[in-house]
């Protein structure tokens, strides 16, 4: 440790104290002070932290002599980079990175802010490259996690993480890399990372990835002294592949779904319905993948994808709900014409589809579409309406600006019982004290409500709905903030 202090006069300090003294003393050559700094990084001591000692010394020196600080740090940079890259340190990879490399990485990171503009990029690159070489095992190593480092260093550091992306990276590590790039990277970095993720997910669907998984499975079995035939290993590999895609690649793509290549790939996955000839397990696996793809598109679906999403929402029960979500994200009234057939659907077996489509039409169309919407709801006497469905329509209407107050008030005298119920639920949410008299006129309405869920609420008639709605309105008005907000249907 003291190979560089020949001829140096020091007081009776511990060896580490003598090294720190050399770093700080301006009577020594910069080259000697530089070697002293590196010696603190290399120091193998359980009772003292050489990295912390160096940090304290550099911070103290920076307050006294900025020029010397820059010179020492710039002089240390090549040695730190060499230590990070493993010179003179060997360790079983299964035990994690060598401690000397970790210390060099921590030292290099905190020295970045004290380096000159010429040296800083090489240190930034070396630190992030160190994490990228084995992201899963190194991301939390040392005093600074990769997230701390990348967030503090910004876009240039995020760019280095693209090189860490591969299908061999554990799922959670791949997701974290994509998250950091998505939050910190510039547009060019995001595009590069997005293209890389598409390559990774596409490769995961190929035979080469399955073969790689099989080799890992065989290695694991051999280490346990077990054997398995190729067919069983293949089945295990296929199950694992779905895990890598569904809990790794696709959630990672969510963080970069603003990138066109990623957005388009997610749509391709969502559209790839399983063949009817596949067994049930395989169909379920593919449909799960498709659902995850649509979930990953959240907030990033575009109008160019609207037609495809409508196709899925209108005809594919396996992903229908997720497709509706993405149509809602796009917020385009162009979707409404294709949703009307579902709104008009009177099939009690699929009334939840009508409910979902109806709420979406109201959300996209606003007050202008309410009259047409009410006219298109199926009116046959044998059509069921869930209480939650009618409440959902009323809630959507109550959130509109402007609110369709006059249209809704007319529904209190509508012929169809479900329209009267929608109106009661709307007024319960947005009405005022003056509306209670209008609602009480329906308290004696003995028209039966029809559909699952009414009986469990002990509501058999429109009159019972009116009583419940009046009680809800009064309870809401009892809260001053709610009373002030509801200026509804006078």
N, C-alpha and C positions, 0 to 999 in steps of 0.2 A: 504493500500500500504506500510505502514511503520511498519507492524507488526513485522519485523525481526530486526529493528534497535534500540531496547531497549538498553539504556545505551550508544549509539553511540554519540559522540560529533561531530556536524556538524556546518558549518557556516550558515549564513543567506542566504540560497539558496532556490529556488523553490523545491517542493517535488521531482520532477524528477531529479533535479541537485544533491540532497542529495543521491538519489539512485545510480546515476552514480558514485558519489564520493566513495560510498561503494564498487562498482565493482572494482574501480581502486586502492583503498587503500590497501597496503600490510600489514597494521597493523591489519586487520580483518581476521578472519578465512575464509578459502576457502568456507566452508559451508554457511557462511553468505553472502559472495560475490556471491555465486551461487544463493541464494534466491533473492538477489538484481537483478541479471540478469533476473530471471523469473518474478519478479515484474514489470520490464519494459515491458515485453511482455503482462502481464495481465492488464497493466494500461489503463483505459478507459478515454481517454482525446481527445477532439476535437482540442485543441490548440497545442498539442505536439504529436510527433510520437515516441512512446516508442521503436519501432523496430529500427528506425533510430538512436536513442540515444544509444541503445545497440550496434549497428554495429560500430558506431564511438568509443565507449568506448573499445570494443574488439580490434579494429584495433590499437588503441593507446596503449593498454596494450600489444598486441603482439609484438610491437616494443621494449617494455621495459622489459617484463618478459614472455618469451615463455612458460616456465614451468607452471606458474600460469594460463596463458591463457588456456592451455590444461586442467588443472585441473578444472577450472571453467566451460568450455564448456562441458567436460565429465560429470560433476556434473549436468549440466542443462539438458542433453539429456533425462533422464527418464521423467522429468517434461514437457519438450517440447512435447515429444511423447504423453503423457497423455492429454495435452491441444489440440493437433491436433486430437486426437481420441474423443474429445468432453466432457471430464470430466468438469463438472461445467458450461457447456454452452448449452443452449437450444434455438432453433430458428425454426420457421416454415421452412420446407425444400423448400417451394416455394419461399422463400425470398433469397435463396442461403445459402452458408455455414456461420456459425456464424463468426463475426469479430474476436473473440478471436482465433478461429481455424486458420483463415487466417494469423493473426499476428504470431501465433506459427509456422505455415508452413514457412513463410518468414524468421523468426528468425532461424529456424532449417536449412534452406537451406544455408544461408550465414555463419552459424557456422560450416558447414561440413568441410570447408577448415582449420578450427582451431582445429578440434577434433583430438584425437589420432587415430592411425590405428585400434585400438580395437573398438572404438566407432563409427567411420565413417560409417561402413556398416549399422548399425542400424538406423542412421539418414537418410542415403540415402533411405533405404527401407521405412521408415516412411513417408518421404516427397512424394515419388512417389506413395506410397499406398494411401496417402491422395487424390491426384488427381484422382487416379484410381477408388476410391469408387463412384465418381459422376463426371466423366470426362467432360461431356457436361457443367455442371454448374460451375466447378472448374478450367477448363483449363486456364482461363485468370484471375483468382482471385488473388488479392494481387499485390505485387510489381514485382513478377516474374511469367511469364507464364509457363505452363508445357513444352512448346517447349524450352524455355531458360534453364529450369532446366535439362531436359533430355539431351539436346545437351552438356551442360557443364559437366554433370556427366557421360555420356558415356554409354557403353554397360550394366553395372549392372542396371542402371536406366531403360533402354529400356526393360530389362527382366521383370521388375515389371509391365509394361504396358500391358503385355499379359493378366493379370487378369482383365483388364478393358474392354476387348472385349466381347460383347454379342449382341444379336439381339435387345435388348432394347435400345442400345446406338443410339442416333441420327446419321443419315447418315454421316454428315460432321465430326462428332467426330470419328466415326469408321475409316474414311479415314485418318484423321490426326494421329490416333494411328498407323495405318499400315504404314504410311509414315515415322514416326519417327523410328519405329522398323526396317523398310527396310533400312533406311539410317545409323542407329547407332547400331542396334543390332548385336550380333555375330551370327555365323551360327546356333548354337543351338537355340538361341532365335527366329531367323527367322523361323526355322522349326516348333517350337512350335506355333508361331503366325500364320503361314501358315495353320497348321492343325486346329487351332481354327477357322480361317476364313472359311475354307471348311465346318466345322461343322455348323457354323452360316448360311452360304448361303444355305446349304442343309436343315437346319431346316426351313429357310424362305419359302422353297417350300412346306412345310408340313402343315397339318391341325392345329397343335398346335399353329403355328405362326399366322395363320389366326384367330384362336379363340382369341389369345391375342390381335390382332388388333381390333377385334370386341368388346372386352371388353373395350378398350380405346375409341373407337368410341361411344359406349353406355354411357360411363362416361361423355364424352364431350356433348352428346345430353342432358343427364339428367341435367347437370349443366346449360344448356341454356333453360331448361324447354321444350324441344322438344322430340318428339318420332318418331321412324321409325320402320317399320316392319323388320323382320329378313332378308328377301330377299334383301331389300335395303341396310341394314347394311353389309351384306355379300358382295354385289357388291362393296361397298365403300372400304371394307377391301381388296378385291382382287386388286383393283386399287392401293391402298396404298402399298400392298406387292410388286408390280412391281417397285414402287418408291424406296422402301427399298433395293431391289435387284439391280436395274439398276443405282441408284445414291448413293448407300451406299456400299453394299457388294462387287459388282464386281469392282468398282473403287478402293476400298480398296485392293482387290486382285492384282490389277495391281502393287502395290508397293511391293508385295511379290511373284510375278510371277516367280522369279528365283527358288522358292521352288518347288520341283517336285510335291508334293501333290496339290498345287495351280495350277500349270501349267496343270496338268492332269484334274483337275476339270473344268477349263475354257474350255478345249477341249471338255469335256463331254457336257457342256452347249451349246457350239457352234454346236455340232452334233445333238442336240435334236430338230429336225424340228417339227413344229406343225402338228397335224393331219389334213388332208383335211376336216374332218367332223366338225372341230371347226368353230365358227363364225369368221368373218373378224377381229373383234376387238381383239379377243383372239389370232388369228394368228399373228396379228401385234405386240401384246405385247411380245409374245414369240420370234419373229424374232428380235425385238429390244434387248431383253436380249441376244440373240445369237451374235448380232453385237457387243454389249458392251463387251462380253466375248472375242471375237477376238481382239478387240481394246486393252483390258487389257493384252493380250499376247504379245504386242509389244516389240520386242527386246529379247523375252525369248522363242519363239517357237524353237523346236529342230528338228533335222533331223528325229527323231523317229515319229514325228507328220506330216512329209511331205506328206505321202500318204493320210492321212485323210484331210489335208488342200487342196490337189489337188482335192480330191473328191468334196469338197465344191466349190472350184473355178470353176470346170468344169461342175457342174450340179445343183447348188443351187443359183439362182439369188438373193435371199433375203440376202445372206451374201457373195456373190461372190467377191466383191471389197475388203472386209476386209480379206478374205482368200488369195487373191493375195498379199496383203500387207505383210502378215505373211510369205508366201512363199518367198517373196523378202528378208525378214529378215534372213531367214535360209541360203541364198546364196549358194544353192546346185545345181550344174549342173544336178544332177539326176532328177530334175523336168522337164528338157527340153523335153524329149521324149513324155511326156504326154501333153505338151502344144502345140506340133506341129499341132494337129487337129484344134485347135482354130485359129492358125496362118493361116491355109489353108481355114478358113471359109469364104465363099463368100456370105453369107446371109446378105443382107443390113439391115435387122431388128436387127441383133446382131453384127454389125461391131465394136461396142465399146468393145465387148469382145475380138475380134481379136486384136484391138489396145492395150488393157491392156496386153493380153498374149504376143503380139509381143514385147512390151517394156521390159517385164520381161525376155523373152528369150535372148534378146540382152544384158540386164544387167547381166544375169547369165553366158552367153556363151562367151561374149567378142568378140574380133576380129575373133576368130577361127570359129564363127558360122555365120558370116555375109553373106557369099556366099550362104550357105544353106538357111538361112532366106529369102533372096531375091528371091530365086528360089521357095520357098513355098508360097509366097504371091499369092492370087488368081488373075488370069489374064483374066478372062472372061470380055468381053466388057461391061457387064451391072453391074459390081461390083463397088460400090461407095467407095471412100476414102475421109474421112474428111481431110481438110487441117491440122488440129491439129494432126491427126494421123500420117501423113507423116512427119510433123515437129518433132513429138515425137520420131520417129525412127531415124531421122537424129541427134537429140540431143543425144540420147543414143550412137550412133556411134561416135559422136564427143567427147564423154567423155571416150572413151576406151583407154587403154594403152596396146600395141601400137595401133595407129589408123589405120583403114583399108583403107589407102589412095588410094592404087593402085586399090583395088576392087571398091571403090566408083567412082574413075575417069572413070572406064570402063562403069559405069552406065549412064554417060552422053550421050552415044550412044546406050543405051539399046532400045529394041523394045517397051517395056512397058512404058507408059507415067509416071506412078507413080514411077518407078525406077529413071527416069530422074529427077523427082521432088525431090526425096529423096537426090539424088546427089547434086542438086543445093542448097538445104537447108543445107546439110553437109558443102559444101565449103563456104557458107555464114558465117558459124560459125567458121571454122578452116582454111580457105584458106588464100592466100596472094595476093598481087597485080598481080603476075604472072598468077593467076588463072582466072582473069577477062576475058581474051581473050577466054579461053575455054568456059566460061559461056555465052559470047556474041554470040557464034555460035548457041545457043538455043533461042536467043531472037526472032527469026523469026518462031519458032516452033508453028504452029497453031493447034496442037492436043488439043482437048478439055479436060479439067479436069472435073471429074465426081464425084459429092458428095455434100452433104449439106455444106454450109459455104463458098464456093468459090464465089458465086454471091455477097454475102454481102461484100466481100473484093474487088469486082470489078475485079476479076481475072477469066477469062474464058478459057485461054489457057496456055500451058506449057511456051510459050514465055513470057506471063505476069508474070509467076512465076520467070522466068530468070531475067526479069527486076527488080523485087522486091528483088531478092536474090543479084544481083549486087549492088543495092543501099544499102542493109543491110551490105554487105561486106565492101563497101567503108566507110560507117559510122563507122563500128567497127575499121577499120584500121586508121581512123582519131584520135582515142584515142591511145596515145603512148604505154600504158601498153598492150592494146589489140593487137597492131601491133607486139609487141615483142613476145607475146604469140603465135600468129598464125604462125606456121612454117609448114602449112598443106600439100598442095598437089602439090608440085613442082615435 
